[in-house]
Amino acid sequence: MTASLGYTPSELDERGAEHTAREILQQPELWREVGHTVVSRRAETESFLAALLELPDLRIVLTGAGTSAFAGEILAPALSRQLGRRVDAVATTDIVSNPREAFAEDRPTLLVSFARSGDSPESVAATELADQCLTEVHHLVVTCNPVGELFRRHSGTAASLVLLMPEGANDEGFAMTSSFTCMTLATWLTLAGTAADDGLADRLAVAAERALATQGAAPRALAERGYERVVYLGSGSLAGLARESALKLLELSAGHVVSYFDSALGFRHGPKAVLDSSTLALVYLSNDDYTRKYDLDIADELRRTLGKDNVLAIGAGTTGGLTDLDMWKLEGLDDVGDAALAVPLVVFAQLIGLQFSLALGRTPDNPFPSGAVNRVVKGVTIHALHEQP
């Protein structure tokens, strides 16, 4: 931990960053555990999913709140392509407030619920509303908390399958780090069928460990430049990653750094107005040759606007003709699809959030000591849904 982050363990403890730092750095080993777990439960998961995936009109809905919702945004485009069927990412917050729209089509549905704790009000309510609005619904619950309400309600029921993440994935820190990557990886390996048999989990872990060893301290230098605005851009599955990255910085800096996200092409259509002389831009590079051209185009344009020192590319592939483009790179993953690639890529964003928080004098493990924002959301009233006349 010391060599990777540039702080001693005692310094991290004194500055309220012990849990967050540990939970970022432990992820590669947890991914290996996730891979082993998926393999060990393969027969059970295939038995649960086989009949569902044979239904020609099956709709798969990926849901969660906040970071958990962004896991769905990363996975949905790739799963739709992989499975050849409709896969939608719909946040629990949208389901709970507008269930009749979220479930407007009464068709067989697999609701995949992501939840670190499973105790947020919307997590349970979204599954209940799916049961109420749909004639046929099955639940795949992906959670980190074996005593959470979502886990308790869906364990051992015929219409549900629960995937419990490794114990260490139930983050103690405020921001979701290990929980996010473990749930994303487990769901990809389970649903996509690319699974852990081909060593994907271990490949992602090895690449992340190398990056932490060689580039782990770089985010500290970046944070100490004093940027007031940070923009994350990505395409396809990496657009969801950009959104999660922006949230991680906003959370850990307690809102002191303005963060923004968009797609590589969408950014020009108005949101580019966020740029000023205090802005850092980070562009995720897709592993898809065609898509990456658009990522490189916006990176080149931003270098002309902000100066090349204020634009950073993050990816596994090459930078094309932009030979002087500053890049943080994951080695050995050039052939990995973007949904899986997002798992180790987000580690860079987590480190950036942590280092910005420390540079600002915040306490990453609890950026909001006043309780203005909570680790598990409070204050939500779930209203009963009455049948329309």
C-alpha positions in Angstrom: 0.0 0.0 0.0 2.8 2.4 0.9 4.6 2.2 -2.4 1.5 2.3 -4.5 -0.1 5.4 -3.0 2.8 7.5 -1.7 1.5 7.5 1.9 2.4 5.3 4.8 -0.3 3.2 6.4 -0.2 5.4 9.5 -0.6 8.6 7.4 -3.7 7.0 5.6 -5.1 6.1 9.0 -4.6 9.5 10.5 -6.2 11.2 7.4 -9.3 9.0 7.5 -8.4 7.0 4.4 -7.5 3.6 5.7 -10.6 1.7 4.6 -10.9 3.4 1.2 -7.2 2.8 0.3 -7.3 -0.8 1.4 -10.5 -1.5 -0.4 -9.1 -0.1 -3.7 -5.9 -2.0 -3.5 -7.4 -5.4 -2.5 -9.6 -5.6 -5.6 -7.4 -7.8 -7.8 -7.4 -10.6 -5.2 -11.1 -10.3 -4.7 -11.6 -10.6 -8.5 -9.8 -13.9 -8.4 -12.1 -15.0 -5.7 -15.1 -13.9 -7.7 -13.9 -15.9 -10.7 -13.5 -19.1 -8.5 -17.0 -18.6 -7.1 -18.6 -18.2 -10.5 -17.0 -21.4 -11.6 -18.1 -23.3 -8.5 -21.7 -22.2 -8.9 -21.8 -22.6 -12.7 -24.2 -25.6 -12.7 -26.6 -23.8 -10.3 -26.6 -20.5 -12.3 -27.0 -22.2 -15.6 -29.9 -24.2 -14.3 -31.6 -21.0 -13.1 -30.9 -19.1 -16.3 -31.3 -21.7 -19.0 -35.1 -21.7 -19.3 -35.2 -17.9 -19.1 -32.7 -17.3 -21.8 -34.6 -19.6 -24.1 -37.6 -17.3 -23.9 -37.6 -15.2 -27.2 -39.3 -12.2 -25.6 -37.3 -12.2 -22.3 -36.3 -8.7 -21.2 -33.3 -8.3 -18.9 -33.3 -5.3 -16.6 -30.2 -4.3 -14.7 -30.9 -2.1 -11.7 -29.4 -0.4 -8.7 -29.0 3.0 -7.2 -26.0 5.3 -7.7 -22.8 3.4 -8.3 -24.8 0.1 -8.4 -26.9 1.6 -11.3 -23.8 2.4 -13.2 -22.7 -1.3 -13.1 -25.8 -1.9 -15.2 -25.0 1.0 -17.6 -21.6 -0.6 -18.2 -22.9 -4.1 -18.7 -26.2 -3.5 -20.7 -24.7 -2.7 -24.1 -22.3 -5.6 -24.0 -24.8 -8.1 -22.7 -27.3 -7.1 -25.3 -24.8 -7.8 -28.0 -23.5 -11.0 -26.3 -27.0 -12.5 -25.6 -28.7 -11.2 -28.7 -31.6 -9.8 -26.8 -33.0 -6.7 -25.1 -31.0 -5.7 -22.0 -31.9 -2.4 -20.3 -30.2 -0.5 -17.5 -32.9 1.2 -15.3 -32.0 2.6 -11.9 -34.0 1.5 -8.9 -34.7 5.2 -8.3 -36.5 5.3 -11.7 -38.3 2.1 -11.1 -39.6 3.1 -7.7 -40.8 6.6 -8.8 -42.2 5.4 -12.2 -42.9 1.7 -12.1 -45.6 1.7 -14.7 -43.2 3.2 -17.2 -40.3 1.1 -16.2 -42.4 -2.0 -16.6 -44.8 -0.7 -19.3 -44.4 -4.0 -21.3 -45.8 -7.0 -19.4 -43.3 -9.5 -20.8 -41.1 -12.1 -19.1 -38.4 -10.3 -17.2 -35.2 -11.1 -15.4 -34.5 -8.3 -12.9 -30.8 -8.1 -12.0 -30.5 -6.1 -8.8 -27.1 -4.7 -7.7 -26.8 -3.7 -4.1 -23.8 -3.3 -1.8 -25.8 -3.4 1.4 -29.2 -4.4 0.1 -30.7 -2.2 2.8 -31.4 1.0 0.8 -35.2 1.6 0.6 -35.3 1.5 -3.2 -33.4 -1.9 -3.5 -36.2 -3.9 -2.0 -39.0 -1.8 -3.3 -37.8 -2.2 -6.9 -38.1 -6.0 -6.7 -41.5 -5.7 -5.0 -42.8 -3.4 -7.7 -41.6 -5.8 -10.4 -43.5 -8.6 -8.8 -46.6 -6.3 -8.7 -46.4 -5.0 -12.2 -45.3 -8.0 -14.2 -47.0 -11.3 -14.7 -43.7 -13.2 -14.9 -40.5 -12.0 -13.3 -37.4 -13.7 -11.9 -34.7 -12.1 -9.8 -30.9 -12.3 -9.9 -29.7 -10.5 -6.8 -26.0 -9.5 -6.7 -25.1 -8.2 -3.3 -22.2 -7.9 -0.8 -24.2 -8.1 2.4 -25.4 -11.5 3.7 -27.6 -9.9 6.4 -29.1 -7.2 4.1 -32.8 -7.0 3.5 -32.5 -7.8 -0.2 -30.4 -10.9 0.5 -32.9 -12.2 3.2 -35.9 -11.7 1.0 -34.6 -13.5 -2.0 -32.5 -16.3 -0.6 -34.0 -19.7 -1.0 -37.0 -18.6 -3.2 -37.7 -20.4 -6.4 -38.0 -17.3 -8.6 -34.7 -15.8 -7.3 -31.0 -16.6 -7.4 -28.6 -14.7 -5.1 -24.9 -14.1 -5.9 -23.1 -13.1 -2.7 -19.8 -11.3 -3.2 -16.6 -12.1 -1.2 -16.7 -10.8 2.4 -14.1 -8.2 1.6 -16.3 -6.6 -1.1 -18.7 -5.2 1.5 -16.9 -1.9 1.7 -16.5 -0.2 5.0 -15.5 3.1 3.4 -18.1 5.6 2.2 -17.5 5.1 -1.6 -18.3 1.9 -3.4 -15.0 0.4 -4.7 -14.5 -3.3 -4.2 -18.3 -3.8 -4.1 -18.7 -2.2 -7.5 -16.0 -4.1 -9.4 -16.9 -7.4 -7.8 -20.6 -7.2 -8.6 -19.9 -6.0 -12.2 -17.4 -8.8 -12.8 -19.5 -11.5 -11.3 -22.5 -10.5 -13.4 -20.5 -10.4 -16.6 -19.0 -13.8 -15.9 -22.4 -15.3 -15.0 -24.5 -13.8 -17.8 -22.1 -13.5 -20.7 -20.8 -17.0 -20.5 -17.3 -15.9 -21.2 -16.7 -16.8 -17.8 -13.9 -17.5 -15.5 -13.0 -20.7 -17.3 -10.9 -18.7 -19.7 -9.0 -17.0 -16.9 -10.5 -13.6 -17.5 -10.7 -12.7 -13.8 -7.1 -13.5 -13.3 -6.1 -11.6 -16.4 -7.9 -8.5 -15.1 -6.3 -8.9 -11.7 -2.8 -9.2 -13.1 -3.2 -6.1 -15.3 -4.5 -4.1 -12.3 -1.7 -5.3 -10.1 0.9 -4.2 -12.6 -0.8 -0.8 -13.1 -0.9 -0.2 -9.3 2.8 -1.1 -9.0 3.9 1.1 -11.8 1.3 3.9 -11.9 -0.3 3.8 -8.5 1.4 7.0 -7.3 0.6 9.1 -10.4 -2.9 10.1 -9.3 -1.3 11.9 -6.3 0.7 14.2 -8.6 -2.3 14.8 -10.7 -4.4 15.7 -7.6 -1.8 18.2 -6.4 -2.1 20.3 -9.5 -5.2 22.0 -8.0 -7.8 21.2 -10.7 -11.2 22.5 -9.9 -13.1 20.6 -12.6 -12.6 17.1 -14.0 -14.3 15.7 -17.0 -14.5 11.9 -17.8 -15.5 10.8 -21.3 -16.1 7.3 -22.7 -18.1 5.5 -25.4 -20.5 2.5 -25.2 -19.9 0.6 -22.0 -17.2 3.1 -21.1 -19.8 5.9 -21.0 -21.2 4.2 -17.9 -17.7 4.0 -16.5 -17.2 7.7 -17.1 -20.4 8.3 -15.1 -19.1 6.1 -12.2 -15.7 7.8 -12.3 -17.3 11.3 -12.1 -19.4 10.2 -9.1 -16.4 8.7 -7.3 -14.6 12.0 -7.5 -17.6 14.0 -6.5 -18.2 11.8 -3.5 -14.7 11.5 -2.2 -14.0 15.3 -2.6 -17.3 16.0 -0.8 -18.4 18.1 -3.8 -15.3 20.4 -3.7 -14.3 19.3 -7.3 -16.9 19.7 -10.0 -17.0 16.5 -12.0 -18.8 15.8 -15.2 -19.2 12.8 -17.5 -20.4 12.2 -21.1 -19.9 10.1 -24.2 -17.0 11.0 -26.6 -19.4 12.3 -29.2 -22.1 13.7 -26.9 -19.7 16.1 -25.1 -19.5 18.5 -28.0 -23.3 19.0 -28.0 -23.4 21.6 -25.2 -21.7 20.0 -22.3 -18.3 21.1 -23.6 -19.2 24.5 -22.0 -18.0 23.1 -18.6 -14.4 23.5 -19.8 -12.3 26.2 -18.3 -8.6 26.8 -17.4 -8.9 24.7 -14.3 -10.2 21.6 -16.0 -8.6 18.2 -16.3 -10.1 15.9 -19.0 -9.8 12.1 -18.9 -10.8 10.0 -21.9 -11.3 6.3 -21.7 -10.2 4.5 -24.9 -12.4 1.7 -26.1 -10.8 -1.6 -27.2 -13.1 -1.6 -30.2 -11.0 -0.3 -33.2 -13.9 1.7 -34.7 -15.1 3.2 -31.4 -11.6 4.2 -30.3 -11.3 6.5 -33.3 -14.0 8.7 -31.8 -12.3 8.6 -28.4 -9.0 9.7 -29.9 -10.8 12.4 -31.9 -12.2 14.1 -28.7 -8.9 13.6 -26.9 -7.1 15.4 -29.7 -9.7 18.2 -29.7 -9.4 18.6 -25.9 -5.6 18.9 -26.1 -6.0 21.8 -28.4 -8.5 23.4 -26.1 -6.9 22.7 -22.7 -3.3 22.0 -23.5 -1.9 18.5 -23.8 -0.7 18.4 -20.2 -4.4 18.6 -19.0 -5.7 15.7 -21.1 -5.1 12.1 -20.1 -6.1 8.9 -21.9 -6.8 5.7 -20.0 -7.1 2.4 -21.7 -5.5 -0.9 -22.9 -5.1 -0.2 -26.6 -2.8 2.1 -28.5 -3.2 5.8 -28.9 -3.2 5.6 -32.7 -1.3 8.5 -34.2 -1.4 10.6 -31.1 2.1 9.5 -30.0 2.5 12.3 -27.4 -0.8 11.7 -25.8 -0.3 11.1 -22.1 -1.8 7.7 -21.2 -2.2 5.4 -18.3 -2.3 1.9 -19.7 -3.4 -1.6 -18.6 -1.0 -4.1 -20.1 -2.1 -7.4 -21.7 -5.8 -6.5 -22.1 -5.9 -5.3 -25.7 -8.3 -8.1 -26.7 -10.8 -7.7 -23.8 -14.3 -6.3 -24.4 -15.0 -2.9 -22.9 -17.5 -4.2 -20.3 -14.9 -6.4 -18.7 -12.1 -3.8 -19.3 -14.1 -1.3 -17.2 -13.4 -3.4 -14.1 -9.7 -2.6 -13.9 -10.0 0.8 -15.6 -12.2 2.1 -12.7 -9.3 1.5 -10.3 -7.6 4.6 -11.8 -10.7 6.7 -11.2 -10.9 5.4 -7.6 -7.3 6.4 -7.0 -7.9 9.8 -8.5 -10.9 10.3 -6.2 -8.9 9.2 -3.2 -5.9 11.4 -4.0 -8.0 14.5 -4.7 -9.8 13.9 -1.4 -6.5 13.8 0.5 -5.1 16.8 -1.4 -8.1 18.8 -0.4 -7.8 17.7 3.3 -11.0 15.7 3.3 -11.5 12.3 5.0 -12.1 9.7 2.2 -13.6 7.1 4.5 -16.2 9.6 5.6 -16.2 12.6 3.4 -19.4 13.9 5.0 -18.9 13.8 8.8 -22.0 15.9 9.3 -24.1 13.1 7.8 -25.4 15.3 5.0 -24.8 12.4 2.6 -24.9 8.8 4.0 -23.2 5.5 3.1 -26.6 3.8 2.9 -29.3 6.2 1.8 -31.8 7.4 4.4 -35.0 9.5 4.4 -36.8 7.8 1.4 -40.5 7.1 1.9 -41.7 4.3 -0.3 -45.3 5.0 -1.3 -47.8 2.2 -2.0 -48.6 1.6 -5.7 -52.4 1.3 -6.2 -53.9 -0.3 -9.2 -55.2 2.2 -11.8 -58.9 2.2 -12.4 
